[in-house]
Amino acid sequence: MAQGMMMSPVQRLLAFTICFAALLGLFDTPSRADAVCKEPETGSKEAPMVSPPTLNVVTGAGRLQFYSAPKPGCSMKGIFVIPRDELIVYARTGDGWSSVMYMNPRTTDSVSGWVRSERLKQTGTVAPKQ
């Protein structure tokens, strides 16, 4: 080490502590991300159920991103719907999120997740025919 670059014992301890904390943070990231993206229970106080579920159409322009939980950092990469797609809404949060299901009309594949409510327009309800 070049002269003048020597660390005092206190500086070494501080550097070790910072590095150790950074390593713990890296190893802890997935569990922290899981906790951040934990979906609220449908029907709970945080996500009251919509009863009966409603049929909605996507409005506005561009893609409407799906999220695994009603939080901006929880996007589901590559999962989105476009204007005029129809979604079934099962629950809504007080801060503008809807728990939805989309079924592709061609493939009948479905996906469930959360979207921003302001891009949805209710067109009907989903209930058994009488």
Backbone as CSV, one residue per row, in Angstrom:
resi,resn,N_x,N_y,N_z,CA_x,CA_y,CA_z,C_x,C_y,C_z
1,MET,0.837,-1.172,0.000,0.000,0.000,0.000,0.885,1.238,0.000
2,ALA,0.492,2.253,-0.720,1.273,3.486,-0.796,1.211,4.207,0.530
3,GLN,2.292,4.933,0.817,2.334,5.681,2.063,1.233,6.742,2.045
4,GLY,0.605,6.953,3.148,-0.496,7.890,3.229,-1.841,7.204,2.998
5,MET,-1.817,5.949,2.557,-3.043,5.210,2.284,-3.335,4.207,3.401
6,MET,-2.526,4.174,4.419,-2.722,3.243,5.529,-3.951,3.660,6.321
7,MET,-4.731,2.663,6.712,-5.944,2.932,7.473,-5.687,2.672,8.939
8,SER,-6.263,3.527,9.752,-6.166,3.315,11.188,-7.066,2.151,11.561
9,PRO,-6.881,1.561,12.746,-7.751,0.464,13.169,-9.229,0.863,13.165
10,VAL,-9.533,2.073,13.525,-10.926,2.534,13.536,-11.466,2.601,12.108
11,GLN,-10.641,3.112,11.183,-11.070,3.196,9.785,-11.263,1.794,9.193
12,ARG,-10.374,0.866,9.545,-10.518,-0.511,9.063,-11.807,-1.143,9.585
13,LEU,-12.084,-0.932,10.874,-13.300,-1.473,11.467,-14.539,-0.876,10.783
14,LEU,-14.501,0.419,10.517,-15.615,1.075,9.844,-15.784,0.523,8.426
15,ALA,-14.682,0.381,7.695,-14.738,-0.165,6.332,-15.275,-1.595,6.348
16,PHE,-14.816,-2.412,7.289,-15.305,-3.780,7.414,-16.804,-3.795,7.699
17,THR,-17.242,-2.940,8.605,-18.659,-2.881,8.971,-19.511,-2.485,7.772
18,ILE,-19.073,-1.510,7.005,-19.816,-1.067,5.818,-19.883,-2.190,4.786
19,CYS,-18.754,-2.841,4.533,-18.738,-3.945,3.563,-19.628,-5.092,4.023
20,PHE,-19.551,-5.424,5.301,-20.357,-6.511,5.840,-21.848,-6.181,5.729
21,ALA,-22.210,-4.954,6.065,-23.615,-4.536,5.962,-24.083,-4.584,4.515
22,ALA,-23.222,-4.181,3.577,-23.584,-4.225,2.157,-23.808,-5.668,1.709
23,LEU,-22.941,-6.580,2.134,-23.108,-7.981,1.773,-24.408,-8.555,2.335
24,LEU,-24.712,-8.226,3.566,-25.961,-8.704,4.160,-27.156,-8.155,3.401
25,GLY,-27.069,-6.920,2.984,-28.140,-6.311,2.204,-28.345,-7.017,0.888
26,LEU,-27.264,-7.416,0.221,-27.379,-8.115,-1.051,-28.021,-9.477,-0.870
27,PHE,-27.618,-10.192,0.167,-28.178,-11.518,0.385,-29.615,-11.453,0.890
28,ASP,-29.995,-10.353,1.501,-31.319,-10.213,2.072,-32.321,-9.641,1.071
29,THR,-31.869,-9.155,-0.067,-32.726,-8.460,-1.013,-33.949,-9.265,-1.452
30,PRO,-33.845,-10.536,-1.847,-35.048,-11.241,-2.286,-36.130,-11.319,-1.218
31,SER,-35.757,-11.609,0.015,-36.790,-11.709,1.037,-37.393,-10.343,1.322
32,ARG,-36.606,-9.295,1.239,-37.129,-7.957,1.425,-38.074,-7.611,0.274
33,ALA,-37.702,-7.980,-0.958,-38.558,-7.716,-2.113,-39.865,-8.490,-1.987
34,ASP,-39.799,-9.739,-1.511,-41.014,-10.516,-1.319,-41.939,-9.831,-0.323
35,ALA,-41.383,-9.308,0.756,-42.192,-8.633,1.767,-42.803,-7.358,1.203
36,VAL,-42.050,-6.615,0.390,-42.549,-5.383,-0.203,-43.678,-5.693,-1.179
37,CYS,-43.571,-6.794,-1.921,-44.560,-7.145,-2.939,-45.580,-8.158,-2.443
38,LYS,-45.797,-8.204,-1.156,-46.799,-9.121,-0.611,-48.182,-8.589,-0.946
39,GLU,-48.975,-9.438,-1.568,-50.313,-9.071,-1.994,-51.253,-9.050,-0.793
40,PRO,-52.070,-7.997,-0.655,-53.040,-8.004,0.453,-54.112,-9.051,0.190
41,GLU,-54.692,-9.551,1.233,-55.738,-10.562,1.087,-56.995,-9.917,0.522
42,THR,-57.493,-10.492,-0.570,-58.722,-9.989,-1.173,-59.864,-10.152,-0.175
43,GLY,-60.607,-9.086,0.013,-61.696,-9.096,0.979,-61.293,-8.536,2.326
44,SER,-60.014,-8.205,2.476,-59.547,-7.617,3.729,-59.830,-6.113,3.731
45,LYS,-59.532,-5.484,4.835,-59.702,-4.031,4.968,-58.857,-3.288,3.924
46,GLU,-57.668,-3.821,3.600,-56.777,-3.175,2.632,-57.261,-3.347,1.197
47,ALA,-58.001,-4.417,0.917,-58.470,-4.703,-0.444,-59.897,-5.256,-0.407
48,PRO,-60.875,-4.373,-0.139,-62.262,-4.835,-0.067,-62.735,-5.456,-1.379
49,MET,-63.506,-6.523,-1.261,-64.024,-7.216,-2.448,-65.053,-6.367,-3.166
50,VAL,-65.119,-6.553,-4.466,-66.168,-5.978,-5.298,-67.173,-7.103,-5.483
51,SER,-68.409,-6.900,-5.047,-69.391,-7.976,-5.113,-70.688,-7.460,-5.728
52,PRO,-71.122,-8.042,-6.828,-70.433,-9.087,-7.577,-69.238,-8.496,-8.314
53,PRO,-68.317,-9.367,-8.765,-67.185,-8.860,-9.547,-67.695,-8.077,-10.759
54,THR,-66.914,-7.103,-11.201,-67.353,-6.265,-12.319,-66.521,-6.526,-13.562
55,LEU,-67.174,-6.360,-14.701,-66.503,-6.439,-15.985,-66.072,-5.019,-16.337
56,ASN,-64.813,-4.853,-16.719,-64.266,-3.529,-17.033,-63.505,-3.585,-18.338
57,VAL,-63.440,-2.452,-19.010,-62.668,-2.335,-20.230,-61.504,-1.385,-19.955
58,VAL,-60.351,-1.678,-20.547,-59.168,-0.827,-20.385,-59.351,0.417,-21.250
59,THR,-59.139,1.584,-20.668,-59.268,2.857,-21.373,-57.900,3.523,-21.474
60,GLY,-57.877,4.672,-22.128,-56.636,5.437,-22.245,-55.786,4.919,-23.385
61,ALA,-54.524,5.336,-23.369,-53.595,4.971,-24.443,-52.453,4.135,-23.891
62,GLY,-51.979,3.224,-24.701,-50.811,2.436,-24.345,-51.125,1.265,-23.435
63,ARG,-50.067,0.605,-23.037,-50.169,-0.599,-22.211,-50.567,-0.271,-20.787
64,LEU,-51.325,-1.175,-20.186,-51.658,-1.096,-18.766,-50.916,-2.240,-18.081
65,GLN,-49.909,-1.894,-17.302,-49.004,-2.845,-16.655,-49.709,-3.622,-15.550
66,PHE,-49.407,-4.919,-15.449,-49.850,-5.755,-14.331,-48.787,-5.718,-13.239
67,TYR,-49.224,-5.809,-11.984,-48.356,-5.829,-10.810,-48.732,-7.026,-9.941
68,SER,-47.749,-7.596,-9.254,-48.017,-8.735,-8.378,-48.634,-8.306,-7.055
69,ALA,-48.516,-7.044,-6.725,-49.099,-6.448,-5.525,-49.406,-4.998,-5.858
70,PRO,-50.289,-4.366,-5.124,-50.667,-2.986,-5.448,-49.622,-1.965,-4.999
71,LYS,-48.439,-2.075,-5.606,-47.334,-1.170,-5.291,-46.520,-0.928,-6.561
72,PRO,-46.061,0.306,-6.798,-45.329,0.624,-8.030,-44.087,-0.236,-8.277
73,GLY,-43.420,-0.710,-7.253,-42.203,-1.493,-7.429,-42.431,-2.975,-7.692
74,CYS,-43.668,-3.394,-7.893,-43.988,-4.814,-8.001,-44.503,-5.201,-9.386
75,SER,-43.981,-4.562,-10.438,-44.481,-4.854,-11.784,-44.141,-6.280,-12.191
76,MET,-45.029,-6.850,-12.986,-44.844,-8.190,-13.538,-44.282,-7.987,-14.943
77,LYS,-42.988,-8.196,-15.088,-42.296,-7.932,-16.357,-42.982,-8.617,-17.535
78,GLY,-43.307,-7.833,-18.558,-43.881,-8.373,-19.781,-45.357,-8.727,-19.705
79,ILE,-46.025,-8.426,-18.591,-47.444,-8.746,-18.445,-48.225,-7.431,-18.442
80,PHE,-49.057,-7.249,-19.463,-49.831,-6.021,-19.591,-51.058,-6.289,-20.462
81,VAL,-51.989,-5.357,-20.434,-53.140,-5.376,-21.332,-53.145,-4.057,-22.094
82,ILE,-53.986,-3.987,-23.109,-54.041,-2.793,-23.945,-55.473,-2.250,-23.974
83,PRO,-55.648,-1.009,-24.455,-56.990,-0.444,-24.514,-57.977,-1.386,-25.226
84,ARG,-59.185,-1.430,-24.673,-60.317,-2.250,-25.130,-60.245,-3.698,-24.647
85,ASP,-59.155,-4.118,-24.003,-59.146,-5.447,-23.380,-60.124,-5.429,-22.207
86,GLU,-60.748,-6.569,-21.933,-61.702,-6.674,-20.836,-61.078,-7.401,-19.648
87,LEU,-61.323,-6.871,-18.458,-60.813,-7.430,-17.209,-61.966,-7.638,-16.246
88,ILE,-61.832,-8.621,-15.381,-62.781,-8.804,-14.287,-62.117,-8.251,-13.031
89,VAL,-62.818,-7.352,-12.333,-62.304,-6.745,-11.103,-62.926,-7.463,-9.910
90,TYR,-62.030,-7.922,-9.001,-62.463,-8.648,-7.807,-62.359,-7.829,-6.528
91,ALA,-61.411,-6.874,-6.495,-61.221,-6.068,-5.288,-60.599,-4.740,-5.695
92,ARG,-60.759,-3.745,-4.826,-60.159,-2.424,-5.059,-59.581,-1.913,-3.743
93,THR,-58.457,-1.233,-3.858,-57.862,-0.604,-2.679,-58.313,0.857,-2.634
94,GLY,-58.143,1.463,-1.494,-58.502,2.872,-1.333,-57.557,3.821,-2.046
95,ASP,-56.382,3.313,-2.439,-55.414,4.195,-3.085,-55.274,3.946,-4.592
96,GLY,-56.329,3.401,-5.220,-56.372,3.375,-6.675,-55.857,2.139,-7.385
97,TRP,-55.919,0.979,-6.762,-55.505,-0.270,-7.405,-56.698,-1.217,-7.485
98,SER,-56.719,-2.044,-8.527,-57.762,-3.066,-8.686,-57.125,-4.430,-8.856
99,SER,-57.666,-5.422,-8.144,-57.268,-6.818,-8.312,-58.099,-7.360,-9.465
100,VAL,-57.405,-7.845,-10.508,-58.099,-8.206,-11.744,-57.660,-9.563,-12.281
101,MET,-58.492,-10.065,-13.223,-58.121,-11.230,-14.006,-58.394,-10.898,-15.464
102,TYR,-57.458,-11.289,-16.320,-57.620,-11.129,-17.762,-57.557,-12.508,-18.395
103,MET,-58.493,-12.787,-19.306,-58.450,-14.032,-20.056,-58.297,-13.685,-21.536
104,ASN,-57.233,-14.227,-22.139,-56.999,-13.995,-23.555,-58.097,-14.703,-24.344
105,PRO,-58.874,-13.960,-25.160,-59.992,-14.589,-25.868,-59.562,-15.617,-26.919
106,ARG,-58.347,-15.510,-27.426,-57.883,-16.472,-28.438,-57.331,-17.741,-27.823
107,THR,-56.503,-17.588,-26.765,-55.822,-18.751,-26.193,-56.508,-19.278,-24.937
108,THR,-57.385,-18.507,-24.337,-58.038,-18.755,-23.044,-57.051,-18.813,-21.877
109,ASP,-55.783,-18.413,-22.109,-54.835,-18.270,-20.995,-55.303,-17.098,-20.149
110,SER,-55.101,-17.205,-18.836,-55.511,-16.098,-17.972,-54.356,-15.693,-17.069
111,VAL,-54.440,-14.466,-16.591,-53.464,-13.936,-15.656,-54.207,-13.068,-14.646
112,SER,-53.773,-13.143,-13.402,-54.350,-12.312,-12.345,-53.259,-11.422,-11.780
113,GLY,-53.658,-10.261,-11.335,-52.712,-9.322,-10.752,-53.417,-8.029,-10.389
114,TRP,-52.631,-6.986,-10.288,-53.136,-5.672,-9.893,-52.831,-4.663,-10.989
115,VAL,-53.786,-3.759,-11.240,-53.593,-2.672,-12.197,-54.089,-1.378,-11.566
116,ARG,-53.695,-0.262,-12.170,-54.182,1.037,-11.708,-55.649,1.194,-12.124
117,SER,-56.504,1.529,-11.171,-57.952,1.602,-11.386,-58.371,2.707,-12.344
118,GLU,-57.616,3.802,-12.410,-58.047,4.934,-13.232,-58.104,4.607,-14.726
119,ARG,-57.484,3.504,-15.139,-57.515,3.097,-16.550,-58.651,2.131,-16.861
120,LEU,-59.552,1.902,-15.899,-60.644,0.951,-16.094,-61.991,1.655,-16.118
121,LYS,-62.874,1.165,-16.981,-64.245,1.664,-17.037,-65.176,0.461,-16.911
122,GLN,-66.034,0.506,-15.898,-66.954,-0.610,-15.663,-67.987,-0.678,-16.782
123,THR,-68.193,-1.902,-17.278,-69.177,-2.108,-18.348,-70.291,-3.056,-17.914
124,GLY,-70.139,-3.702,-16.775,-71.179,-4.625,-16.308,-70.712,-5.371,-15.083
125,THR,-71.472,-6.385,-14.715,-71.101,-7.233,-13.576,-70.958,-8.661,-14.062
126,VAL,-70.269,-9.450,-13.254,-70.087,-10.857,-13.570,-70.818,-11.638,-12.494
127,ALA,-71.933,-12.233,-12.885,-72.736,-13.002,-11.933,-73.434,-14.117,-12.690
128,PRO,-73.822,-15.166,-11.977,-74.539,-16.257,-12.656,-75.852,-15.742,-13.244
129,LYS,-76.200,-16.296,-14.390,-77.491,-15.913,-15.016,-78.609,-16.601,-14.277
130,GLN,-79.699,-15.890,-14.087,-80.838,-16.415,-13.344,-81.862,-17.015,-14.269
